[in-house]
């Protein structure tokens, strides 16, 4: 079951990555960022950081993941935590 959820999450990330490349936006909208990280609307900063940590470990380029997906995950975290892009 966990593998299925991870696969579904990675598929969603790939989809949002593709949408983001088409739009060319630096930071995703809040709704899109929450979908990327898989957190609800009432998730707090600790929940957002935990979701980011979990997903970032799964798609990290050093582990064979995509640098673009890692960038999207970081952008989603930044958008939800109201950080400025680097």
C-alpha positions as CSV (number, residue, x, y, z in Angstrom):
1,X,0.0,0.0,0.0
2,X,2.8,2.4,0.8
3,X,4.5,1.7,-2.5
4,X,1.2,2.5,-4.3
5,X,0.9,5.8,-2.4
6,X,4.5,6.7,-3.2
7,X,3.9,5.9,-6.9
8,X,0.7,8.0,-7.0
9,X,2.6,10.9,-5.3
10,X,5.4,10.7,-7.8
11,X,2.9,10.6,-10.7
12,X,1.2,13.7,-9.3
13,X,4.6,15.4,-8.9
14,X,5.4,14.6,-12.5
15,X,2.0,16.0,-13.7
16,X,2.5,19.2,-11.8
17,X,6.1,19.5,-13.0
18,X,4.8,19.3,-16.5
19,X,2.1,21.9,-15.9
20,X,4.6,24.2,-14.3
21,X,7.0,23.9,-17.2
22,X,4.2,24.9,-19.5
23,X,3.2,27.9,-17.4
24,X,6.8,29.0,-16.5
25,X,5.9,30.1,-13.0
26,X,8.5,30.4,-10.3
27,X,6.3,29.5,-7.4
28,X,3.1,27.4,-7.6
29,X,-0.2,28.7,-6.3
30,X,-1.2,27.6,-2.9
31,X,-3.7,25.0,-4.1
32,X,-1.1,23.5,-6.5
33,X,1.6,23.6,-3.8
34,X,-0.7,21.7,-1.4
35,X,-1.4,19.1,-4.1
36,X,2.3,18.7,-4.8
37,X,3.1,18.1,-1.1
38,X,-0.1,16.2,-0.4
39,X,-1.1,18.3,2.6
40,X,-4.5,19.6,3.5
41,X,-5.6,23.2,3.7
42,X,-5.3,23.2,7.5
43,X,-1.8,21.7,7.6
44,X,0.6,23.7,9.7
45,X,4.3,24.5,9.1
46,X,5.4,21.3,10.8
47,X,3.2,19.2,8.5
48,X,4.4,21.0,5.5
49,X,8.0,20.5,6.4
50,X,7.4,16.8,7.2
51,X,5.7,16.2,3.8
52,X,8.6,18.1,2.0
53,X,11.2,16.0,3.8
54,X,9.4,12.8,2.9
55,X,9.0,13.7,-0.8
56,X,12.4,15.3,-1.2
57,X,14.1,12.1,0.0
58,X,12.1,10.1,-2.5
59,X,13.0,12.2,-5.6
60,X,16.4,13.5,-4.6
61,X,18.8,13.6,-7.6
62,X,21.5,11.7,-5.7
63,X,19.0,8.8,-5.2
64,X,18.3,8.6,-9.0
65,X,15.4,11.1,-8.9
66,X,14.8,14.2,-11.1
67,X,16.3,17.6,-10.3
68,X,13.2,19.2,-11.8
69,X,10.9,17.3,-9.5
70,X,13.1,18.2,-6.5
71,X,12.8,21.9,-7.6
72,X,9.0,21.7,-7.7
73,X,8.9,20.1,-4.3
74,X,11.1,22.9,-2.9
75,X,9.1,25.6,-4.7
76,X,5.9,24.1,-3.2
77,X,7.4,24.2,0.3
78,X,8.6,27.8,-0.2
79,X,5.2,28.9,-1.5
80,X,3.4,27.4,1.5
81,X,5.8,28.7,4.0
82,X,5.8,32.2,2.4
83,X,9.5,32.2,1.5
84,X,11.0,34.2,-1.3
85,X,12.4,32.3,-4.3
86,X,16.2,32.0,-4.3
